[in-house]
């Protein structure tokens, strides 16, 4: 990963790699349903039905079984490259899941709250360390970010705190253990803006929440001195503009993922800059 074109380091995915997360009966069921989808191109709704059968077979799944389910599902997510169209198809699978009616609660889906999914995402939401195994941890980290950003954009989850975390890890730090780590974090952050910039921009007009405070409570970041970076909204306009400027300045070619993120942000906010802050203060 010696440049910003991380795509060239991704091999096309024809079938899923083995994982110990597929060893349990639940994990194997998830693997079987999604490997058919990955390798054979089955329809998302068909895959969703196969996954729902796992829930039916267990009648009253426990939190432990749900965690096995989602750990196996996210293992698949982490193997599918962020730019692969099958990432969006995985989002469609979840969309189908939450549309299936509950057998005990008419008018409500058993999967409506995606039980235990956020717990499992939080387990995985740590930095990818030194990349490991020729950068595999870096690739998996970017893929996971892209998937959660897609879920957020599709209004399936409202976990903007993960996005704030990733953008801050990329743009508000002054030191990275390696150039490769810096590129990894930039790509992870850029996927959030590529897939969900319009929805994230709305947070500049949304009153601060407990989730927002938690997302900004992490230490180890460059502290912005300007008071405009702090306010009563989840993301202040000044911080948004600073992030946008960071993506633009980190673009090498003018067409890479960093510039793509900048472009999506610019489209979402109408092209505002620091000079516009005075007029936008009512939003802060």
FENZIBEL-V869098 format. One line per field, one symbol per residue. phi: phi as a letter, one per 40 degrees, with the letter a starting at -180 (. if undefined). psi: psi as a letter, one per 20 degrees, with the letter a starting at -180 (. if undefined). Layout:
phi: ???
psi: ???
This chain:
phi: .cacccdccbcccbacccacccccdcccccdccccccccbgccdccccccccccccccfbdcdcccccdcccccccdcccddccdcccccccccdcdccccccbbdgbcccdcfdgccdccccccbccfcgfffgcccccccccdcccccccccgcbbcccccddcccdccbbbabcacccccdcccdccccccbaddccccccbbddbccccccccccgbccccccccbacccbccccdccccccccccccbgbccccccdcccccccggcbdcccdccddcc
psi: mjaimihijpqqohrqqqqiijhqgghhggggghhhgghikqqghghgghhhhhgghifmprhghhhgghggghhggiioqhipiighhhghghgggiipqpiinpjqqhjgjmpighghghhimrqjcjhqlkjhhgghggggggghhggghjkhrlmihhggghhghgikqipqhrhhhggghgggghhghhikghhhhhiijpqqrhhgghhjiqrjqppphphiipairgpqhggghggghggghjpgiijahghgggghghhhjjkqahiihghjhhi.
